[in-house]
Amino acid sequence: MQGAMASGGRTSDKGRRGATDWLADRAIRAVIALALALPYERRVRFAGWVMRRLIARPAGYLARAEENLALIWPDMPPAERQRIARAVADNAGRTLIENYSTRDFLARMASAEPRGPGLAALEAAHAAGRPVILVTGHFGNYEAARAALVARGHAVGGLYRPMRNRFFNAHYVRTMEAFGGPVFAQGRRGTGGFVRHLKSGGVLVLLIDQHHRRGASLDFMGQPALTSLSAAELALRYGAELIPFYATRRPDGLSFDIALEAPVPAGTPEAMTQALNDSLAARVRAHPEQWFWIHRRWKAPRPRGRSRAGTA
């Protein structure tokens, strides 16, 4: 009887979660549809305003961003943390609607000129049929860099983590696919396709700035952060160039500077991944408003040997 009650409770909770996700997705779709009815520049500014003023606080985004900022910069005045948190939300809103504005966004990014030593390394690898792994974080709008490279003839694929809201995830994945190059969901099937694309000499994108519970404890912004080693391990296994790349939003809020840094030299996976962390950290320190401080990046590792009840 207890088991049946527990099962029924889980089913009920799952049903409530499904209904909540469906309603949230409908609200998001409505905002996106309203924004897409506007001219491009007004659309992007509007989406930033909606996220900053209407969504970020009740969703807890501002509080979480300010908490992370206080962890990294404890001496920062509260007013400055609040300013950065609001700017982070604004950038998130702009990024979302840019990614749904496929035709307009691709047309704008076609005129963006990627720069940096990594560009020559990418093109040399492409000419030789060797694979490339482009690594970045939730900074600026990395899809802007991907779109700029697609405009130059590179089919840039990616591996993504499905979102918890399956209703939203279904149509958001289509926006990623529209930028050119295959996208693969994390999991056995997706990882297999990802690896086949890499082995065939393809170009792929990985983001490494989310908490990975089985990752290595490496430094990020002066604090230990569990970080996936997969980008470095894949680069070593398949002889791929490992290139940090970024799309930094310009002061106009609409255009981007696209930068490809020098490839990370081969070494241990830990040393290579630390170099990637350091590269991203330098960008975040220069433009803290453009990194997604909303993620729970610095989770403490779960102690081993404790019971589930003890952990809870």
C-alpha positions in Angstrom: 0.0 0.0 0.0 2.8 2.4 0.9 4.5 1.6 -2.5 1.3 2.3 -4.4 0.8 5.6 -2.6 4.3 6.6 -3.3 3.9 5.7 -7.0 0.7 7.6 -7.2 2.3 10.6 -5.6 5.1 10.6 -8.1 2.6 10.3 -11.0 0.7 13.2 -9.6 3.9 15.3 -9.2 4.9 14.4 -12.7 1.5 15.5 -14.0 1.7 18.8 -12.2 5.2 19.4 -13.5 4.0 18.6 -17.0 1.1 21.0 -16.7 3.4 23.7 -15.3 5.9 23.2 -18.1 3.2 23.3 -20.7 1.9 26.6 -19.4 5.4 28.1 -19.1 6.1 27.1 -22.7 2.8 28.7 -23.9 3.8 31.9 -22.1 7.3 31.8 -23.7 5.8 31.2 -27.1 3.5 34.2 -26.7 6.4 36.5 -25.8 8.5 35.1 -28.7 5.6 35.6 -31.2 5.1 39.1 -30.0 8.8 40.0 -30.3 9.0 38.4 -33.7 6.3 40.7 -35.0 8.6 43.7 -34.3 11.4 45.0 -36.6 14.7 43.2 -35.7 16.4 45.9 -33.6 13.2 46.7 -31.6 12.7 43.0 -31.2 16.0 42.3 -29.6 15.7 45.3 -27.3 12.2 44.3 -26.3 13.2 40.7 -25.5 16.0 42.0 -23.3 13.6 44.3 -21.5 11.1 41.6 -20.9 13.7 39.2 -19.4 15.3 42.0 -17.3 12.1 43.6 -16.0 9.4 41.0 -16.0 10.9 37.5 -15.8 14.3 37.5 -14.1 13.3 38.5 -10.6 10.2 36.2 -10.0 12.1 33.3 -11.7 15.0 33.8 -9.2 17.6 34.6 -11.8 18.7 37.9 -10.3 19.1 36.4 -6.8 21.2 33.5 -8.1 23.3 35.8 -10.2 24.0 38.1 -7.3 24.8 35.2 -5.1 27.4 33.9 -7.6 28.9 37.4 -8.0 29.2 37.7 -4.2 31.1 34.4 -4.2 33.6 35.5 -6.8 33.9 39.2 -5.9 32.9 39.4 -2.2 34.1 43.1 -2.0 31.9 44.2 -4.9 29.3 46.7 -3.7 25.7 45.3 -3.7 24.6 48.0 -6.2 27.2 46.8 -8.7 26.1 43.2 -8.3 22.5 44.2 -8.9 23.5 46.2 -12.0 25.5 43.2 -13.5 22.7 40.8 -12.7 20.1 42.9 -14.5 22.5 43.2 -17.5 23.0 39.4 -17.5 19.2 39.0 -17.7 19.0 41.5 -20.5 21.7 39.7 -22.5 19.8 36.4 -21.9 16.6 37.8 -23.3 18.4 39.2 -26.4 20.2 36.0 -27.0 16.9 34.0 -26.9 15.1 36.1 -29.5 18.3 36.3 -31.7 18.3 32.6 -31.8 14.7 32.5 -32.9 15.3 35.2 -35.6 17.2 32.7 -37.8 17.0 34.5 -41.1 17.6 38.0 -39.8 20.4 36.8 -37.4 22.2 34.8 -40.1 22.1 37.7 -42.5 23.6 40.0 -39.9 26.3 37.6 -38.9 27.3 37.0 -42.5 29.0 40.4 -42.4 30.7 39.7 -39.0 34.5 39.1 -39.5 35.9 36.4 -37.2 39.4 37.3 -36.0 42.2 35.8 -34.0 44.9 33.1 -34.5 42.4 30.3 -34.1 40.8 31.3 -37.4 43.9 30.3 -39.4 44.2 27.0 -37.4 40.5 26.2 -38.1 40.8 26.8 -41.8 44.1 24.8 -42.1 42.4 21.9 -40.3 39.4 22.2 -42.5 41.5 22.1 -45.7 43.4 19.0 -44.4 40.2 17.2 -43.4 41.2 17.2 -39.7 38.5 17.7 -37.0 38.1 20.8 -34.9 36.5 21.3 -31.5 35.4 24.8 -30.8 35.0 25.5 -27.0 33.1 28.3 -25.4 30.7 29.1 -22.6 27.4 30.8 -22.1 28.9 34.1 -22.9 27.7 36.9 -25.2 25.8 34.8 -27.7 28.0 31.9 -28.9 25.5 31.2 -31.7 26.6 34.5 -33.3 30.1 33.0 -33.7 28.7 29.8 -35.0 26.6 31.7 -37.5 29.6 33.8 -38.7 31.6 30.6 -39.3 28.7 29.0 -41.1 28.6 32.0 -43.4 32.2 31.3 -44.2 31.4 27.7 -45.3 31.9 25.7 -42.1 29.2 23.3 -41.1 29.5 23.7 -37.3 27.7 21.1 -35.3 27.1 20.9 -31.5 26.3 18.8 -28.5 23.5 20.1 -26.3 22.0 19.2 -22.9 18.2 18.9 -23.3 16.2 21.4 -21.2 14.0 20.2 -18.4 10.9 21.7 -20.0 10.4 19.2 -22.9 7.8 21.5 -24.5 10.2 24.3 -24.8 13.1 22.1 -25.7 11.3 20.7 -28.8 11.2 24.0 -30.6 14.4 25.5 -29.2 16.4 22.6 -30.7 15.0 23.5 -34.1 16.5 27.0 -33.7 19.9 25.4 -33.1 19.5 23.1 -36.2 18.6 26.1 -38.3 22.0 27.7 -37.9 23.7 25.0 -40.0 25.5 21.8 -39.0 24.1 18.9 -37.1 23.2 19.1 -33.4 23.3 16.1 -31.0 21.6 15.6 -27.7 23.6 14.4 -24.7 23.2 10.7 -24.3 24.4 7.5 -25.9 22.7 8.1 -29.3 23.6 11.7 -29.5 27.2 11.2 -28.4 27.7 8.5 -31.0 26.6 10.9 -33.8 28.8 13.6 -32.3 31.8 11.3 -32.4 31.1 10.1 -36.0 30.9 13.7 -37.1 34.2 14.5 -35.4 36.0 11.5 -36.8 34.9 12.5 -40.3 36.8 15.8 -40.0 33.8 17.9 -38.8 33.7 21.0 -36.7 31.9 20.8 -33.4 31.1 23.2 -30.6 31.2 22.3 -26.9 30.3 24.5 -23.9 32.2 23.7 -20.7 30.9 26.2 -18.2 28.2 24.2 -16.4 28.5 22.1 -13.3 29.5 18.5 -14.2 29.0 16.2 -11.2 31.6 13.7 -12.5 34.0 16.3 -13.7 37.4 17.3 -12.5 37.7 19.9 -9.7 39.5 22.8 -11.5 39.8 26.5 -10.9 37.3 28.8 -12.5 37.3 32.4 -11.5 39.3 31.6 -8.4 36.9 28.9 -7.0 36.9 25.1 -7.5 34.4 24.1 -10.1 33.6 20.6 -11.3 34.3 20.7 -15.0 33.9 18.1 -17.8 37.1 17.0 -19.4 35.4 15.7 -22.5 36.5 18.4 -24.9 40.1 17.8 -24.2 39.7 14.0 -24.1 38.0 14.0 -27.5 40.7 16.4 -29.0 43.4 14.0 -27.8 41.7 10.9 -28.9 40.8 12.1 -32.5 43.7 14.5 -33.1 41.4 17.5 -33.2 42.4 21.1 -32.8 41.0 22.5 -29.6 40.1 26.2 -30.1 38.5 28.6 -27.6 36.0 31.0 -29.4 33.7 33.8 -28.3 31.1 36.2 -29.6 31.2 39.3 -27.4 28.3 41.6 -27.6 29.2 45.2 -28.6 27.9 48.3 -26.8 25.2 48.7 -29.4 23.6 45.5 -28.0 23.1 44.1 -31.5 26.4 43.3 -33.1 29.3 41.1 -32.0 33.1 40.8 -32.0 33.9 37.2 -33.1 37.2 35.9 -31.7 39.0 32.5 -32.2 41.9 32.2 -29.8 45.1 30.1 -30.4 44.5 26.4 -30.2 45.2 24.8 -26.8 48.4 22.7 -26.9 48.2 19.0 -26.3 48.8 17.9 -22.7 46.9 16.2 -20.0 43.1 16.5 -20.2 43.2 18.4 -16.9 45.8 20.9 -18.0 44.0 21.5 -21.3 40.7 22.0 -19.6 42.2 24.4 -17.1 43.5 26.4 -20.0 40.0 26.5 -21.4 38.6 27.6 -18.0 41.3 30.4 -17.8 40.4 31.6 -21.3 36.7 31.9 -20.5 37.5 33.5 -17.1 39.5 36.2 -18.8 36.5 37.0 -21.0 34.1 37.0 -18.0 36.4 39.4 -16.0 36.5 41.8 -19.0 32.7 41.6 -19.6 30.9 40.2 -16.5 27.6 41.3 -17.9 27.8 38.9 -20.7 28.3 35.6 -18.8 25.3 33.6 -17.6 25.9 34.0 -13.8 22.4 32.4 -13.4 23.9 28.8 -13.7 24.7 27.0 -10.4 28.3 26.7 -11.5 30.0 26.3 -8.1 28.1 23.4 -6.6 29.9 21.6 -3.8 30.8 18.0 -4.6 28.4 15.5 -3.1 30.1 13.6 -0.2 30.6 10.0 -0.9 29.3 7.2 1.3 26.3 9.0 2.7 22.8 7.6 2.5 20.2 9.3 0.3 18.4 10.4 3.4 21.6 11.9 4.9 22.4 13.7 1.7 18.8 15.1 1.5 
